[in-house]
Amino acid sequence: MTTPQPAAAPRGHHLAQVNVGRTVAPLDSPQLAGFMAQLAEINALAERSPGFVWRMVDETGADATGLRPDLEDDLLQINCSIWESVEALRDYTYRSDHLRVLARRRDWFQPPTAAHHAMWWIPIGHRPTPAEAMARITTLRTHGPGPDAFTFRDPHPAPGGE
């Protein structure tokens, strides 16, 4: 009789992305009403998009607006998700209805003063924490693009050339 073998660990890598932004006002303010009204729709669009794997949510399970990546900054919002590839994320970001919301970001978010978006490769099955995601923003701000944190302008291949 043979002993059952554990299931093989997933192989390969997925792309993690994080973007942060400071809202122009609190989320429950009239200034953010248009953004908040579209948030569930845009999250659902991401989840239906080819190549989508996962997105970070707070304890409500709806979105990440309850997360505080910086405990001293109530206006700082974080968005973190996982995709199968840079191309899948690019298609969602710039070739879907997400672009309509992205085009209005200045209505709801303060202009960034430093890098506010980073991507990096993770083993399949890994889920980044807010602290890990914020560390990737810090890496990009401190060291510029590289294999540990990069942008659409300077993408890096997955480990092992996947």
Phi, psi and omega in degrees: 000135181263149176278131178301137179270145176297151178301143179297140176293146178300144180251155175099191185223152170241166180263124172262146175223147173225142167222144180233154177199148176265121179291158180282347181198172176299153184301330181269012181274159176302328180297332182258003183301318180295320178294310182297327180294335183259352189299312180297320179297316182289323175296319178294322177300315178301313183297333178272351186285142176302133177090354178289140179241311189196155170222148180288137176226160176271193184294344177284337182081358182269314182203189183253014185293341178274353179281145179238092180292340176226107186298342181264002183227093182292346181269348182283123178248150180235142173228125180223135179211169180235138183227160179289333184199165173300319182298319179296316178295317179300316180299315178297314186294315190246352184234022177228182179295349174302328182300327178300318179285318179302323180296338181258012185303329181290341175289332189243339184235144176291148178300134180292146178254355179206176178309134182232003180221136177215150175233153176200159181270139179230153174297143177304133180101341179285144176235114181294149173269164174303320180296318178297317181296317179295327177297326179290323174298315179299318178301314180296318180295322185278317189246353185078180183293142178192186183296338182272344179192121183217179184231176175299327181289331183228061183291153177239145180290156175296151176305139181079008177070026180286000000 
